[in-house]
Amino acid sequence: MERNFNRITIDSNQMNGQPCIRGMRITVKRVLEIVSMYPSRQEIFQEFPELEEDDIKQSLEYVSLLLQDKIIPLSRVA
């Protein structure tokens, strides 16, 4: 299944070529950080009114595809 990430842009002249949201200076990485820090979408949209629900959804899907089939070793907690 081919996906259309029409909200994610990559420009080598912006944010060092990192994937961004709709040409803004908000990286996909930053969106993930925001989602992890704010308990509700309502708070996210209050703090970052330029973000939209579809921006968050595409960011999560984009990163999940990058991690697909990779094994990431985790250290054990003793």
N, C-alpha and C positions, 0 to 999 in steps of 0.2 A: 504494500500500500504506500503510495507516494503522498507525502505531506506537503502542504503549501504553507510555508512560514512567511506569510506576507507582512507580518508585523515586525519581523526580525531583519535588521539590516546590518551589513558589514561593509565598512568603508575604511580603507587603510589610512586615510587622513583624519579619522575620528576615533578617539579613545584607543589609539594604538591598534586599530583593526579588530577590536573585540566586538562580538555580536551585541548590537544595541536594539532598543525598542523604537521602531518607527523613525529612525534617523535622529532621535533625541540623544542626549548625552547620558542616558540611563542604560547601563549594560544589563544583559541577561543575568549576569552574576549578581548585580546589585538588586535586581528584582527578587532573586532567590533569598538574598539576605533580608530584604524588606519583609517577605512572606514569613520568614522564620522569626523575625523580631516582633511583628504586630499580631496580636491574637485574633483580630477580626478584619475582614475585608473593608468594613466601614471605616475603621481607623486608618487603614492603608490609603483609602481614597480621600480621606480628610487631609492626611499629611502629604500625599502625592496626587493631587487632583489631575495631573496630566496622564496618570496611568489609568488603563481601562481593564476590565475583567479579562478580555481576550488577550491582552498583553501578558497577563499573569499565566493564563492557560497555555499560551504558546511557549512562554519561557520554560515552564515546567516540562512540557512535551519535548522541546528542543534538547534540554539537558538530559532527559530520560533516554533519548535516542543516542546521545553521546556516550552514555554509560552502559548502553546495551551490551550484554555479553562480556563485560569486563569484570574480572575478579579483583576485588580490592581487599587485600589482606588487612584485617583489623587485629590490633593487639588485644590480648586477653587481660581482663581486669582481675587482679589477684585478690 
